[in-house]
């Protein structure tokens, strides 16, 4: 969305940003923000297990541990992918960037 706005203001015919936007095809940053916010909301407001400052500390600690683990292993670690995959399978919505599964079409039997 931001790329479209910048492109229109610069009067360019081609978009200034390549690829799909983060809103239409959410990746790791948007999923991380969503799941971090969800964890905070569940632990602080929904279940009332933690105080607001403790909930924020928990989410921040998880994000810091993720960054340290990714740096130590040298691999991109995406802890949100299994959660997003589960959420998409339950709802029947395909993951962004993957084509939707098509059902096999079977011919109907003609009745006389």
Secondary structure, DSSP 8 states (H G I E B T S, - for coil): -HHHHHHHHHT-SS-SS-S--TTTS--HHHHHHHHHHHHHIIIIIIS--S-HHHHHHHHHHHHHHHHHHHHHH-S---THHHHHHHHHHHHT---TTS--------------
